[in-house]
Amino acid sequence: MTMSAPSQKQQDGGTLSAIAGGRRDAAIVAAVDARQDTAIDLLRAMVRCPSVLGREVTAQDLMVGTFAGMGLTIDRFPIDLDALRRLPGFSPPVLGADVAGLNGRDNVVGIHRPRRQIGRSLILNGHIDVVPTGPEALWTTPPFEPAVRDGRLYGRGAGDMKAGIAAAITAFRALQDLGWQPAAPVYFQTVVEEECTGNGALACLHRGYRADAAVIPEPFNHTLMVAQLGVIWLRLVVTGTPAHVLDTTSGHNAIEAAYVLIGHLKALEEVWNAPASRERHPSFADHAHPAQFNVGRIEGGEWTSAVPITCAVDLRVGFFPGQSIESVKEAVLGVVAKACAEDPALAGVTTHIEYGGFQAEGCTFDADDPLMRVLADSHRTVYGVSPGKIAMPCTTDARFFTLYGGISSTCYGPEASNIHGIDESVSLSSLRDVARVLALFMAAWCGLEPIAVSS
């Protein structure tokens, strides 16, 4: 395919729709491809920033500099938990975290405004926070020292989701390289706390950011997301009775009791996932076991030679669209109460539940929405086939736009492996292809105008 940039006469005409669609698309694809090395360099720089919870500042500094270099107006603002608590979609700070320490951490928004709006506005949202690395000794190379092997870039956050942010930035810069810019407002949002509450995205809504559509380039392998689960984080605290190991029968082991309770909750998980379950949403018909109750962390005991008095279990409870957060909490409480009343293994044990972290509703996304159609068209231009549609057994920040902002939204991003695991990586050819799709999508959704009109 022969690709050529538009002439100055075409740019100055201000009617880029007059350029043959195939010719324009070819020029955009070529401009993205020419930026691949720059995109990889940006992704390397992003991965080097160890932006785990509470340490996002260096990554956000990098985003400020990057957005400024794109000619965007910068809005950097702290998360104000007190202002968010009353809003739908708010999640309490993560369990065990210092609440005061979670205030004041920044979101960054880079704002593009056209000279004259002729197209539809767009939010390109991505989370800058990453999950902990786990034992670094298990990584092939250090998690915050990006390494390229066999066409993939390795490092914590490479896939989830710094590559998606880099792809969106590359798409915009490629249009600029051609002398074009979106003919509608575009808001680049890099937010905190997606991995534990979503309060960063909620803070953007609270600040007034709205658009005709929002796309989050999460690493879902070039598919359009049409549904996502709800997620609740909770801590189950079990209290037993202490005793010396000389006579363990005189005490009640809180750790052993916690494992018994986990078994009862796992039974509820199986009920919800059953194909005929009234809770199971039809969007997840192709998933064998979408709603996961994950035991993420456990703490218990006071002394090796004593029957442990307390045990705390941190659980992630997945549930379906249509199930309310309150109904899920009631179901969990009901299982725990019934187990304590009826299971002899729990005699003499008391429990209580604390909530912190995700209180996220499940939701669906209209597969026939204009956003989905235009994204699908852009995908077909790059791949020659229509994108798949996927229901995700997790939560994303897309819920805020759809449920609370009245904004059409979805996720579309690169192929990644081992996210949240050891040796996380992203395909670099996928990074390029997602940038191609997003650049074509911006051109179609927002329209294009010349960056400057010559005199």
Phi, psi and chi 1 to 4 in degrees:
 res  aa     phi    psi   chi1   chi2   chi3   chi4
   1 MET       -  129.8 -179.9 -175.6  -65.4      -
   2 THR   -88.3  126.6  -58.4      -      -      -
   3 MET  -118.0  135.0  -55.6 -179.8 -175.5      -
   4 SER  -141.8  145.0   58.5      -      -      -
   5 ALA   -75.9  157.7      -      -      -      -
   6 PRO   -67.8  149.0   25.8  -34.2      -      -
   7 SER   -73.1  162.2   67.6      -      -      -
   8 GLN   -61.4  -35.6 -173.5   63.7   48.2      -
   9 LYS   -61.8  -42.5 -179.8  177.9  179.0 -179.2
  10 GLN   -64.3  -42.4  -71.4  169.3  -35.7      -
  11 GLN   -61.7  -47.8  -68.7 -176.4   29.2      -
  12 ASP   -67.3  -20.1  -68.4  -10.8      -      -
  13 GLY   -66.7  -22.1      -      -      -      -
  14 GLY    75.3   -1.2      -      -      -      -
  15 THR  -117.7   79.3  -49.8      -      -      -
  16 LEU   -69.6  -14.6  -65.3  172.3      -      -
  17 SER   -66.2  -18.3   59.7      -      -      -
  18 ALA   -72.2  -19.6      -      -      -      -
  19 ILE   -73.8  132.4  -56.4  171.3      -      -
  20 ALA   -52.4  133.3      -      -      -      -
  21 GLY   -55.5  -45.3      -      -      -      -
  22 GLY   -63.1  -39.3      -      -      -      -
  23 ARG   -66.7  -42.7 -177.3 -179.3  170.4 -159.4
  24 ARG   -63.3  -45.3 -174.0 -169.5   72.6  173.4
  25 ASP   -61.9  -41.0  -68.9   -9.8      -      -
  26 ALA   -62.9  -39.9      -      -      -      -
  27 ALA   -64.8  -39.6      -      -      -      -
  28 ILE   -65.4  -46.2  -69.7  171.8      -      -
  29 VAL   -59.9  -43.6  168.1      -      -      -
  30 ALA   -63.9  -38.0      -      -      -      -
  31 ALA   -67.2  -38.6      -      -      -      -
  32 VAL   -62.8  -45.8  168.8      -      -      -
  33 ASP   -61.0  -36.6  -68.0   -4.4      -      -
  34 ALA   -66.4  -18.0      -      -      -      -
  35 ARG   -98.2    6.6  -83.3 -160.2  159.9  -95.8
  36 GLN   -59.2  -44.0  176.9   70.4  -14.6      -
  37 ASP   -63.7  -38.7  -72.4  -14.2      -      -
  38 THR   -64.9  -39.2  -55.7      -      -      -
  39 ALA   -63.8  -41.7      -      -      -      -
  40 ILE   -65.8  -40.3  -65.3  171.0      -      -
  41 ASP   -61.7  -42.1  -72.8  -15.8      -      -
  42 LEU   -63.2  -44.0  173.5   60.4      -      -
  43 LEU   -62.6  -40.6  179.8   55.2      -      -
  44 ARG   -57.1  -47.7  -73.4  180.0 -171.9  -88.5
  45 ALA   -62.0  -37.9      -      -      -      -
  46 MET   -67.1  -43.1  -65.7  173.7   72.6      -
  47 VAL   -66.2  -31.0  171.1      -      -      -
  48 ARG   -65.7  -16.7  -71.8 -169.2 -172.6   99.4
  49 CYS   -86.2  113.1  -60.3      -      -      -
  50 PRO   -79.9   72.8   30.4  -34.3      -      -
  51 SER   -87.6   54.0   51.1      -      -      -
  52 VAL   -73.1  169.9  -65.7      -      -      -
  53 LEU   -50.6  123.5 -179.6   66.6      -      -
  54 GLY    89.5   -5.3      -      -      -      -
  55 ARG  -127.8   37.5  -63.6  175.8   57.6 -165.2
  56 GLU   -86.4   -3.7  -54.6   93.2  -19.2      -
  57 VAL   -62.0  -42.1   62.6      -      -      -
  58 THR   -66.9  -37.5   58.0      -      -      -
  59 ALA   -66.2  -40.1      -      -      -      -
  60 GLN   -70.6  -33.0  -67.0  -65.7   49.3      -
  61 ASP   -59.1  -43.6  -72.4  -14.9      -      -
  62 LEU   -61.8  -41.1  176.0   61.9      -      -
  63 MET   -65.8  -39.0  -68.8  -63.5   94.9      -
  64 VAL   -59.2  -48.2  166.9      -      -      -
  65 GLY   -63.8  -38.7      -      -      -      -
  66 THR   -66.7  -46.5  -59.4      -      -      -
  67 PHE   -64.9  -39.0  -67.9  155.7      -      -
  68 ALA   -61.7  -39.9      -      -      -      -
  69 GLY   -66.2  -18.3      -      -      -      -
  70 MET   -89.0   -1.2  -62.7  160.1   64.3      -
  71 GLY    81.3   18.3      -      -      -      -
  72 LEU   -87.7  151.9  -53.7  179.8      -      -
  73 THR   -79.1  135.3  -59.0      -      -      -
  74 ILE  -101.4  130.9  -52.1  -60.3      -      -
  75 ASP  -123.3  105.2 -178.8   17.9      -      -
  76 ARG  -111.1  122.7 -177.6  171.8 -171.9  164.7
  77 PHE  -144.0  146.7   60.0   95.1      -      -
  78 PRO   -78.9  155.5   28.7  -34.4      -      -
  79 ILE   -79.7  124.9  -54.5  -57.7      -      -
  80 ASP  -109.6   96.8 -177.9   -8.6      -      -
  81 LEU   -61.2  -37.3  -69.1  178.6      -      -
  82 ASP   -62.3  -33.4  -69.9  -24.1      -      -
  83 ALA   -75.3  -21.2      -      -      -      -
  84 LEU   -95.2  -20.5  -57.9 -178.3      -      -
  85 ARG   -56.5  -33.3  -68.8 -178.5 -166.0  -79.9
  86 ARG   -84.1   -3.2   58.8 -176.2  174.0   79.9
  87 LEU   -90.1  145.2  -60.9 -179.9      -      -
  88 PRO   -59.3  139.2  -18.0   28.3      -      -
  89 GLY    94.0   -6.8      -      -      -      -
  90 PHE   -68.0  140.6  174.2   75.1      -      -
  91 SER  -119.1  137.0  -68.1      -      -      -
  92 PRO   -65.2  154.3   21.3  -30.8      -      -
  93 PRO   -53.3  155.9  -25.0   34.1      -      -
  94 VAL   -60.5  149.1  -70.5      -      -      -
  95 LEU   -57.7  131.2  -66.4  163.2      -      -
  96 GLY    81.6   -2.2      -      -      -      -
  97 ALA   -84.8  153.8      -      -      -      -
  98 ASP   -77.0  111.8  174.5    8.9      -      -
  99 VAL   -58.4  -44.4  174.7      -      -      -
 100 ALA   -61.1  -35.9      -      -      -      -
 101 GLY   -69.3  -17.3      -      -      -      -
 102 LEU   -90.7   -8.0  -66.3  178.9      -      -
 103 ASN   -81.8  151.6  -84.7  -54.7      -      -
 104 GLY    88.8   -4.6      -      -      -      -
 105 ARG   -81.4  144.2  -68.7  151.9   52.5 -106.7
 106 ASP  -100.3  143.1  -67.2  -13.4      -      -
 107 ASN   -91.0  157.2  -77.1  -20.8      -      -
 108 VAL  -129.7  132.2  173.8      -      -      -
 109 VAL  -125.1  126.9 -179.6      -      -      -
 110 GLY  -103.5  124.8      -      -      -      -
 111 ILE  -112.8  123.7  -56.5  163.4      -      -
 112 HIS  -106.1  129.6  161.1   74.0      -      -
 113 ARG  -122.2  131.2  -63.0 -160.8 -178.5  -81.4
 114 PRO   -76.9  166.1   33.1  -36.6      -      -
 115 ARG   -67.3  -40.2  -65.8 -165.7  -46.0  -79.8
 116 ARG  -145.0  124.0 -177.4  171.6   66.2   91.4
 117 GLN   -81.2  121.8 -178.9  172.2  -11.1      -
 118 ILE  -122.6  -14.1   61.5  172.2      -      -
 119 GLY  -113.6 -166.2      -      -      -      -
 120 ARG   -97.5  141.8  -68.3  166.0  -72.7 -167.3
 121 SER   -77.4  162.6   56.5      -      -      -
 122 LEU  -148.8  137.4  176.0   64.2      -      -
 123 ILE  -106.4  128.5  -68.8  170.3      -      -
 124 LEU  -112.2  104.2  -70.4  164.6      -      -
 125 ASN  -108.4  141.8  171.9  -77.6      -      -
 126 GLY  -152.1  148.9      -      -      -      -
 127 HIS   -94.1  137.1   63.9   87.8      -      -
 128 ILE   -92.0  -15.8 -154.6   69.4      -      -
 129 ASP   -80.0  151.3   55.8  -47.7      -      -
 130 VAL  -129.5  161.5  -58.8      -      -      -
 131 VAL   -83.0  162.6  -60.0      -      -      -
 132 PRO   -57.6  158.2  -25.0   34.8      -      -
 133 THR   -80.2  -20.4   64.4      -      -      -
 134 GLY    75.0 -170.5      -      -      -      -
 135 PRO   -62.1  114.0  -21.0   32.7      -      -
 136 GLU   -63.6  -25.7  -66.9 -166.2   14.5      -
 137 ALA   -63.6  -20.1      -      -      -      -
 138 LEU   -82.9  -12.9  -62.7  179.9      -      -
 139 TRP   -78.0  143.8  -73.4   69.4      -      -
 140 THR   -64.7  -41.5  -56.6      -      -      -
 141 THR  -130.5  155.9   51.0      -      -      -
 142 PRO   -54.9  139.1  -27.7   36.9      -      -
 143 PRO   -63.5  -26.1   18.5  -30.3      -      -
 144 PHE  -108.1   20.8  -65.0  114.9      -      -
 145 GLU  -119.2   91.1  -66.4 -179.5   16.6      -
 146 PRO   -57.3  137.8   20.1  -31.9      -      -
 147 ALA  -133.5  138.3      -      -      -      -
 148 VAL  -104.9  125.0  173.7      -      -      -
 149 ARG  -141.7  127.0  -60.6 -169.9  -63.8  -86.4
 150 ASP    53.2   44.2  -59.3  -38.1      -      -
 151 GLY    78.4   12.5      -      -      -      -
 152 ARG  -127.7  147.3  -54.8 -175.1   70.5   83.1
 153 LEU  -106.0  125.6 -169.7  144.7      -      -
 154 TYR  -102.7  143.5  -70.4   79.4      -      -
 155 GLY   154.1  153.8      -      -      -      -
 156 ARG   -64.6  127.7  172.5   57.6   83.0 -130.9
 157 GLY    87.4   -6.1      -      -      -      -
 158 ALA   -57.2  -45.6      -      -      -      -
 159 GLY   -88.1  -44.5      -      -      -      -
 160 ASP  -112.4   92.8 -172.9   17.7      -      -
 161 MET  -136.0   43.4   59.4  163.5  -67.8      -
 162 LYS   -70.0  -28.7  -68.7  177.0  176.7  179.1
 163 ALA   -64.2  -37.8      -      -      -      -
 164 GLY   -63.8  -41.1      -      -      -      -
 165 ILE   -63.4  -44.0  -63.4  171.4      -      -
 166 ALA   -62.1  -36.6      -      -      -      -
 167 ALA   -65.4  -42.7      -      -      -      -
 168 ALA   -63.6  -42.5      -      -      -      -
 169 ILE   -63.5  -43.1  -70.6  168.4      -      -
 170 THR   -62.1  -39.4  -60.8      -      -      -
 171 ALA   -59.9  -46.0      -      -      -      -
 172 PHE   -65.7  -43.4 -172.1   89.0      -      -
 173 ARG   -65.9  -34.0  -66.2  -55.1  -58.7  -95.4
 174 ALA   -63.5  -40.7      -      -      -      -
 175 LEU   -61.9  -42.0  -63.1  177.0      -      -
 176 GLN   -61.7  -38.0  -69.3  179.8  -42.6      -
 177 ASP   -59.4  -29.0  -70.1  -17.2      -      -
 178 LEU   -87.5    0.9  -66.2  169.2      -      -
 179 GLY    85.1   14.4      -      -      -      -
 180 TRP  -113.8  163.0  -59.3  -20.5      -      -
 181 GLN  -149.9  156.5   63.2 -176.3   14.2      -
 182 PRO   -59.4  139.0  -26.4   36.6      -      -
 183 ALA   -94.0   41.0      -      -      -      -
 184 ALA  -163.1  159.1      -      -      -      -
 185 PRO   -62.2  138.6  -24.1   34.7      -      -
 186 VAL  -129.6  130.9  177.2      -      -      -
 187 TYR  -117.4  113.0  -53.6   98.4      -      -
 188 PHE   -89.8  115.8  -72.1   84.4      -      -
 189 GLN  -113.4  123.1  -60.8  176.4  -11.6      -
 190 THR  -113.2  117.5   54.7      -      -      -
 191 VAL  -119.0  160.8  -60.1      -      -      -
 192 VAL  -102.3  165.8  -60.9      -      -      -
 193 GLU    67.6   17.9  -79.2 -155.7   34.4      -
 194 GLU   -63.6  -32.6 -170.0  -86.4   -9.2      -
 195 GLU   -78.1   -4.0  -65.1  -74.1   10.7      -
 196 CYS  -140.4  -28.7   56.9      -      -      -
 197 THR  -138.8  -36.7   64.8      -      -      -
 198 GLY    85.2    5.5      -      -      -      -
 199 ASN   -66.4  -20.1  -71.0  -23.8      -      -
 200 GLY   -65.3  -48.0      -      -      -      -
 201 ALA   -64.9  -38.8      -      -      -      -
 202 LEU   -61.2  -38.1 -179.1   60.1      -      -
 203 ALA   -63.8  -33.4      -      -      -      -
 204 CYS   -65.0  -41.4  -74.6      -      -      -
 205 LEU   -63.2  -44.4  -76.7  179.7      -      -
 206 HIS   -61.4  -31.0  179.5 -106.9      -      -
 207 ARG   -76.8   -9.7 -160.4  163.0  177.2   85.2
 208 GLY   106.7    6.3      -      -      -      -
 209 TYR   -74.9  121.4  -74.3  104.8      -      -
 210 ARG  -137.5  155.1  -61.9  -67.8 -170.8  -82.2
 211 ALA  -157.3  173.8      -      -      -      -
 212 ASP   -74.6  -20.3  -66.2  -49.5      -      -
 213 ALA  -159.8  159.3      -      -      -      -
 214 ALA  -135.5  133.7      -      -      -      -
 215 VAL  -123.4  131.3  176.5      -      -      -
 216 ILE  -114.3  115.4  -54.9  179.0      -      -
 217 PRO   -82.0   59.2   26.4  -31.3      -      -
 218 GLU   -67.0  155.2  -72.1  -84.8   13.0      -
 219 PRO   -80.1   68.5   31.6  -37.2      -      -
 220 PHE  -106.7   25.2  -63.6  161.1      -      -
 221 ASN    60.0   50.4 -163.3   14.5      -      -
 222 HIS    63.1   30.4  -42.0  108.6      -      -
 223 THR  -110.5  160.2   56.6      -      -      -
 224 LEU   -96.5  123.9  -64.3  173.9      -      -
 225 MET   -79.9  128.3 -174.1  178.1   69.8      -
 226 VAL  -115.6   -6.9  -64.7      -      -      -
 227 ALA  -163.8  156.2      -      -      -      -
 228 GLN  -147.8  151.3   64.2 -178.2   42.0      -
 229 LEU   -72.3  161.8  -74.2 -173.3      -      -
 230 GLY   -86.6  157.6      -      -      -      -
 231 VAL  -141.5  133.0  171.8      -      -      -
 232 ILE  -123.1  136.0  -72.1  176.5      -      -
 233 TRP  -102.3  136.8  -79.1    8.8      -      -
 234 LEU  -146.1  160.7   60.7   87.7      -      -
 235 ARG  -118.3  120.3  173.3  169.4  -71.5  167.0
 236 LEU   -94.5  115.3  173.3   62.8      -      -
 237 VAL  -105.5  122.0 -178.7      -      -      -
 238 VAL  -112.6  132.9 -178.2      -      -      -
 239 THR  -122.1  126.2  -56.3      -      -      -
 240 GLY  -110.7 -147.9      -      -      -      -
 241 THR  -129.2  129.7  -53.5      -      -      -
 242 PRO   -73.1  154.6   27.6  -35.0      -      -
 243 ALA  -163.4  156.1      -      -      -      -
 244 HIS   -77.8  152.2 -166.2  -78.2      -      -
 245 VAL   -67.8  -11.4  -67.9      -      -      -
 246 LEU   -63.0  -27.0  -69.5  173.4      -      -
 247 ASP  -147.0   78.2 -178.4   15.1      -      -
 248 THR   -67.4  -21.5   58.0      -      -      -
 249 THR   -67.7  -15.7   59.6      -      -      -
 250 SER   -84.3   -4.2   65.4      -      -      -
 251 GLY  -122.1  177.3      -      -      -      -
 252 HIS  -127.7  116.3  -60.7   93.6      -      -
 253 ASN   -77.8  111.6 -169.7  -51.8      -      -
 254 ALA   -66.4  -34.6      -      -      -      -
 255 ILE   -67.9  -46.0  -65.8  175.8      -      -
 256 GLU   -63.1  -38.4  -67.6  177.0   -2.5      -
 257 ALA   -64.1  -37.3      -      -      -      -
 258 ALA   -61.0  -40.6      -      -      -      -
 259 TYR   -65.7  -35.9  -82.8   98.9      -      -
 260 VAL   -63.3  -44.1  172.5      -      -      -
 261 LEU   -65.3  -37.6  -75.8  165.8      -      -
 262 ILE   -59.0  -40.3  -71.3  167.8      -      -
 263 GLY   -61.1  -40.5      -      -      -      -
 264 HIS   -65.1  -40.8  -76.4  -80.9      -      -
 265 LEU   -68.2  -35.4  -71.5  169.2      -      -
 266 LYS   -62.7  -30.5  -74.6  -73.0 -170.6  177.0
 267 ALA   -65.7  -37.9      -      -      -      -
 268 LEU   -64.2  -40.7  176.2   63.6      -      -
 269 GLU   -55.5  -43.8  174.2 -170.3   -4.4      -
 270 GLU   -65.7  -37.8  -66.1  -55.9  -41.9      -
 271 VAL   -61.6  -46.5  169.3      -      -      -
 272 TRP   -65.2  -33.5  -74.4   -2.6      -      -
 273 ASN   -84.3  -10.0  -80.1  -65.9      -      -
 274 ALA   -58.3  138.1      -      -      -      -
 275 PRO   -54.8  -33.0  -26.7   35.0      -      -
 276 ALA   -93.1    6.3      -      -      -      -
 277 SER   -63.9  140.6  167.5      -      -      -
 278 ARG   -71.9  -21.1   64.6 -178.7 -177.8 -179.2
 279 GLU   -78.2  -31.1  -73.1   83.9    9.8      -
 280 ARG   -65.3  128.4 -174.3  170.3  176.9  127.8
 281 HIS   -87.8  140.6 -166.6  -83.4      -      -
 282 PRO   -62.5  -21.6   17.0  -30.5      -      -
 283 SER   -61.6  -21.2  -65.3      -      -      -
 284 PHE  -104.9   23.9  -66.6   85.9      -      -
 285 ALA   -60.7  -30.1      -      -      -      -
 286 ASP   -86.6   -1.5  -66.0  -24.9      -      -
 287 HIS   -96.6  131.5  -71.5 -100.4      -      -
 288 ALA   -70.2  -36.6      -      -      -      -
 289 HIS  -155.7   71.2 -163.0  -87.1      -      -
 290 PRO   -75.9  -36.5   24.0  -31.8      -      -
 291 ALA   -86.5  105.8      -      -      -      -
 292 GLN  -103.4  135.4  -59.2  -74.6  -15.8      -
 293 PHE  -103.9  102.3  -72.5   18.4      -      -
 294 ASN  -100.0  126.6 -176.2   63.3      -      -
 295 VAL   -83.6  102.6 -179.5      -      -      -
 296 GLY   -92.4  -24.4      -      -      -      -
 297 ARG  -162.1  144.2 -166.4  162.9  176.4  -95.6
 298 ILE  -142.7  136.8 -173.4  165.4      -      -
 299 GLU  -133.8  135.0  -66.4  178.8  -69.5      -
 300 GLY  -170.1  159.3      -      -      -      -
 301 GLY    87.4  157.5      -      -      -      -
 302 GLU  -123.4  -28.6  -61.0   75.4   35.0      -
 303 TRP  -157.9  138.7 -170.9 -109.9      -      -
 304 THR   -61.1  -34.0  -53.7      -      -      -
 305 SER  -101.3   31.0  -68.6      -      -      -
 306 ALA  -136.5  144.2      -      -      -      -
 307 VAL   -64.6  123.7  172.5      -      -      -
 308 PRO   -65.9  137.6   22.8  -32.6      -      -
 309 ILE   -83.7  -41.1  -54.9  170.3      -      -
 310 THR  -128.2  153.9   60.3      -      -      -
 311 CYS  -150.3  132.9 -178.4      -      -      -
 312 ALA  -118.4  129.5      -      -      -      -
 313 VAL  -118.9  123.5 -179.1      -      -      -
 314 ASP   -92.6  123.4  -70.7   -9.3      -      -
 315 LEU  -120.1  140.8  -73.8  163.2      -      -
 316 ARG  -106.9  118.1  178.4  -95.6 -161.3 -163.2
 317 VAL  -108.3  116.4  175.0      -      -      -
 318 GLY   -93.2  144.0      -      -      -      -
 319 PHE  -149.8  169.1   58.6   96.5      -      -
 320 PHE   -93.1  155.8  -67.5  102.0      -      -
 321 PRO   -53.9  139.5  -25.2   34.6      -      -
 322 GLY    99.0  -24.2      -      -      -      -
 323 GLN   -86.2  128.0  -68.4 -178.6  -87.0      -
 324 SER   -81.3  156.8   70.4      -      -      -
 325 ILE   -59.7  -42.2  -70.6  172.9      -      -
 326 GLU   -64.5  -38.5  -72.1  -52.6  -48.0      -
 327 SER   -67.4  -34.7   71.3      -      -      -
 328 VAL   -67.4  -44.4  171.3      -      -      -
 329 LYS   -59.8  -42.7  -71.3 -179.5  176.5  179.6
 330 GLU   -63.8  -39.0  -71.4  173.3    5.2      -
 331 ALA   -64.9  -43.2      -      -      -      -
 332 VAL   -64.3  -47.5  169.7      -      -      -
 333 LEU   -59.2  -40.2  -77.9  169.4      -      -
 334 GLY   -63.5  -41.8      -      -      -      -
 335 VAL   -63.7  -44.9  165.7      -      -      -
 336 VAL   -64.7  -44.8  171.3      -      -      -
 337 ALA   -63.5  -44.0      -      -      -      -
 338 LYS   -64.4  -41.6 -173.5  172.4 -172.6  -66.2
 339 ALA   -62.7  -44.5      -      -      -      -
 340 CYS   -64.8  -30.8  -71.8      -      -      -
 341 ALA   -80.5  -28.1      -      -      -      -
 342 GLU  -115.9  -22.9  -61.2  178.1   -1.1      -
 343 ASP   -89.3  117.2 -168.8  -30.4      -      -
 344 PRO   -58.9  -26.7  -21.9   31.7      -      -
 345 ALA   -67.5  -12.4      -      -      -      -
 346 LEU  -109.7   10.8  -61.9  172.5      -      -
 347 ALA   -61.9  133.7      -      -      -      -
 348 GLY    82.2    5.2      -      -      -      -
 349 VAL  -105.6  140.4  167.3      -      -      -
 350 THR  -116.5  157.1   60.4      -      -      -
 351 THR  -140.3  156.4   65.4      -      -      -
 352 HIS  -150.3  160.4   74.1  -86.0      -      -
 353 ILE  -119.4  134.3  -68.3  176.6      -      -
 354 GLU  -116.1  149.5  -57.4  168.4   -3.1      -
 355 TYR  -118.3  133.9  -65.4   99.1      -      -
 356 GLY  -162.8  148.3      -      -      -      -
 357 GLY    85.1 -154.8      -      -      -      -
 358 PHE   -50.1  129.7  -76.6  121.6      -      -
 359 GLN  -130.8   69.3  -53.2  -73.2  -70.5      -
 360 ALA  -108.9  123.6      -      -      -      -
 361 GLU   -72.3  148.7  -63.3  179.9   76.3      -
 362 GLY   -77.6  160.3      -      -      -      -
 363 CYS  -160.9  166.7   60.0      -      -      -
 364 THR  -120.8  162.4   59.2      -      -      -
 365 PHE  -130.4  131.9  -53.5   88.7      -      -
 366 ASP   -66.3  112.4 -176.6    0.8      -      -
 367 ALA   -68.1  -16.9      -      -      -      -
 368 ASP  -100.9    6.1  -65.0  -39.0      -      -
 369 ASP   -62.7  147.4 -171.2   89.5      -      -
 370 PRO   -53.1  -36.1  -28.8   35.5      -      -
 371 LEU   -55.5  -48.5  161.3   66.4      -      -
 372 MET   -63.8  -40.1  -62.2  -74.5 -159.8      -
 373 ARG   -65.7  -42.9  -65.9 -160.3  -61.1  -90.9
 374 VAL   -69.6  -40.5  176.8      -      -      -
 375 LEU   -61.7  -41.6 -103.4  177.8      -      -
 376 ALA   -63.6  -41.2      -      -      -      -
 377 ASP   -60.6  -42.2  -71.9  -16.2      -      -
 378 SER   -65.6  -40.1  -58.9      -      -      -
 379 HIS   -61.5  -43.8  175.9   98.1      -      -
 380 ARG   -62.6  -35.4  -83.4 -171.5  -70.4  -89.2
 381 THR   -62.0  -36.5  -61.8      -      -      -
 382 VAL   -82.2  -44.1  172.3      -      -      -
 383 TYR  -101.9  -19.3  -72.8   96.0      -      -
 384 GLY    82.3   -0.9      -      -      -      -
 385 VAL  -137.7  162.9  -64.1      -      -      -
 386 SER   -75.0  149.5  -63.4      -      -      -
 387 PRO   -73.5  153.4   28.6  -34.7      -      -
 388 GLY   -73.9  162.2      -      -      -      -
 389 LYS  -115.0  140.7  -63.6 -179.5  175.1   66.4
 390 ILE  -138.1  139.9 -168.6  166.7      -      -
 391 ALA  -100.6  122.3      -      -      -      -
 392 MET   -95.5  129.0  -69.2  -56.2  -61.3      -
 393 PRO   -82.4   45.0   30.8  -34.5      -      -
 394 CYS  -152.4 -179.0   63.6      -      -      -
 395 THR  -113.7  154.1 -171.6      -      -      -
 396 THR  -137.6  169.5   76.7      -      -      -
 397 ASP   -69.6   -6.3  -80.7  -14.4      -      -
 398 ALA   -59.7  -25.1      -      -      -      -
 399 ARG   -59.8  -34.5   70.3 -174.0 -177.6  -83.0
 400 PHE   -64.7  -43.3  -67.8  100.4      -      -
 401 PHE   -65.7  -43.8  -58.0  110.4      -      -
 402 THR   -76.2  -46.7  -68.4      -      -      -
 403 LEU   -81.1  -34.9  -65.9  177.5      -      -
 404 TYR  -118.8  -15.2  -46.4  121.0      -      -
 405 GLY  -108.1   -8.9      -      -      -      -
 406 GLY    63.5   31.7      -      -      -      -
 407 ILE  -115.4  128.6  -59.3  168.5      -      -
 408 SER   -60.8  135.5  -60.7      -      -      -
 409 SER  -152.1  162.1   66.1      -      -      -
 410 THR  -164.9  176.2 -167.7      -      -      -
 411 CYS  -115.2  139.0  -67.3      -      -      -
 412 TYR  -152.5  117.1  177.3   94.0      -      -
 413 GLY  -157.7 -168.9      -      -      -      -
 414 PRO   -79.8  176.5   28.1  -34.6      -      -
 415 GLU   -90.0  127.4 -180.0  -87.0  -44.7      -
 416 ALA  -136.4  160.5      -      -      -      -
 417 SER  -132.3  153.3   64.1      -      -      -
 418 ASN    56.8   33.5  -63.7  -26.8      -      -
 419 ILE   -64.3  140.5   61.9  173.4      -      -
 420 HIS    68.4    7.1  -68.8 -153.3      -      -
 421 GLY  -122.2 -161.1      -      -      -      -
 422 ILE   -88.4  141.8  -57.4  -60.4      -      -
 423 ASP    57.5   45.8  -76.0   -9.7      -      -
 424 GLU   -56.9  140.5  175.0 -178.4   -7.8      -
 425 SER  -151.4  165.8   72.0      -      -      -
 426 VAL  -135.0  144.9   66.3      -      -      -
 427 SER   -74.1  128.2  160.7      -      -      -
 428 LEU   -75.5  -30.5  -67.2  176.3      -      -
 429 SER   -68.1  -33.0   62.9      -      -      -
 430 SER   -68.0  -39.6  176.3      -      -      -
 431 LEU   -54.2  -47.1  165.9   67.8      -      -
 432 ARG   -62.9  -45.2  176.9 -157.1   62.7 -150.1
 433 ASP   -67.5  -37.5  -71.2  -12.9      -      -
 434 VAL   -65.2  -39.2  168.9      -      -      -
 435 ALA   -61.8  -39.8      -      -      -      -
 436 ARG   -58.0  -50.5  -72.2  172.2  168.7  178.5
 437 VAL   -62.0  -44.8  171.0      -      -      -
 438 LEU   -67.1  -34.8  -67.6  178.9      -      -
 439 ALA   -66.6  -45.0      -      -      -      -
 440 LEU   -63.2  -39.4  -67.1  168.2      -      -
 441 PHE   -63.7  -46.2  171.0   73.9      -      -
 442 MET   -57.9  -42.3  -94.5 -170.0  -82.6      -
 443 ALA   -62.0  -40.9      -      -      -      -
 444 ALA   -78.4  -39.7      -      -      -      -
 445 TRP   -77.5  -46.9 -176.2  -98.8      -      -
 446 CYS   -91.4  -18.5  -56.9      -      -      -
 447 GLY    75.1  170.1      -      -      -      -
 448 LEU  -130.8  149.3  -65.2  173.1      -      -
 449 GLU  -138.7  156.7   66.2  179.6    8.4      -
 450 PRO   -63.3  145.1  -18.0   30.6      -      -
 451 ILE   -61.4  -40.5  -69.9  175.3      -      -
 452 ALA  -146.5  146.8      -      -      -      -
 453 VAL  -101.0  123.1  176.8      -      -      -
 454 SER   -70.9  152.3   60.4      -      -      -
 455 SER   -80.0      -   57.4      -      -      -
